[in-house]
Amino acid sequence: MSNYANVDTQATLDLGEDLLSRLPEPTGFKILAIKPIIEEKTAGGIIKPSDHLRREEQGAVVCLILKLGDMAYKDEARFPTGPWVKPGQFALIGAYRGDRFFLDGREFILLNDDMISGVVSDPTGINRVW
């Protein structure tokens, strides 16, 4: 098991108006999320090797929910209690899930509405087991 990643929450949240305005609108039951920025150093100040850092970023299991598609969580039979997640919340997802793309060097994901495994208040320290 590796050391758990530290998510740079503020950097993840600071997207800027220009970037936000160029993001696609999720369609149907899709959810648009952004992958977190992983801190380059461990809690003890050790710089992580680039291959380890890349693996942590690509396999991250937490994302920040940005937008819901117009049909996300509308199926009352499948979601009788309503949406599992809302924009602005951090969600737990399976590693390597969804349709991924990059914009201005940031990784985004389009997920199906049923791919959300949980909601977390603070993503720091959450990572999958290697």
Secondary structure as the mmCIF struct_conf table of DSSP 4:
data_model
#
loop_
_struct_conf.conf_type_id
_struct_conf.id
_struct_conf.beg_label_comp_id
_struct_conf.beg_label_asym_id
_struct_conf.beg_label_seq_id
_struct_conf.end_label_comp_id
_struct_conf.end_label_asym_id
_struct_conf.end_label_seq_id
HELX_LH_PP_P HELX_LH_PP_P1 SER A 2 ALA A 5
STRN STRN1 VAL A 7 VAL A 7
HELX_RH_AL_P HELX_RH_AL_P1 THR A 9 LEU A 13
HELX_RH_AL_P HELX_RH_AL_P2 GLU A 17 ARG A 22
BEND BEND1 LEU A 23 LEU A 23
HELX_LH_PP_P HELX_LH_PP_P2 PRO A 24 PRO A 26
TURN_TY1_P TURN_TY1_P1 GLY A 28 PHE A 29
STRN STRN2 LYS A 30 ILE A 34
HELX_LH_PP_P HELX_LH_PP_P3 LYS A 35 ILE A 37
STRN STRN3 ILE A 38 ILE A 38
HELX_LH_PP_P HELX_LH_PP_P4 GLU A 39 GLU A 39
BEND BEND2 GLU A 40 GLU A 40
STRN STRN4 LYS A 41 LYS A 41
TURN_TY1_P TURN_TY1_P2 ALA A 43 GLY A 44
BEND BEND3 GLY A 45 GLY A 45
HELX_LH_PP_P HELX_LH_PP_P5 ILE A 46 ILE A 46
STRN STRN5 ILE A 47 ILE A 47
HELX_LH_PP_P HELX_LH_PP_P6 LYS A 48 PRO A 49
HELX_RH_AL_P HELX_RH_AL_P3 SER A 50 GLN A 58
TURN_TY1_P TURN_TY1_P3 GLY A 59 GLY A 59
STRN STRN6 VAL A 62 LEU A 68
TURN_TY1_P TURN_TY1_P4 ASP A 70 TYR A 73
TURN_TY1_P TURN_TY1_P5 GLU A 76 ARG A 78
TURN_TY1_P TURN_TY1_P6 PRO A 80 THR A 81
BEND BEND4 TRP A 84 TRP A 84
TURN_TY1_P TURN_TY1_P7 PRO A 87 GLY A 88
STRN STRN7 PHE A 90 LEU A 92
TURN_TY1_P TURN_TY1_P8 ALA A 95 TYR A 96
BEND BEND5 GLY A 98 GLY A 98
STRN STRN8 ASP A 99 LEU A 103
TURN_TY1_P TURN_TY1_P9 ASP A 104 GLY A 105
STRN STRN9 ARG A 106 ASN A 112
HELX_RH_3T_P HELX_RH_3T_P1 ASP A 113 MET A 115
STRN STRN10 GLY A 118 VAL A 120
BEND BEND6 SER A 121 SER A 121
TURN_TY1_P TURN_TY1_P10 THR A 124 GLY A 125
#
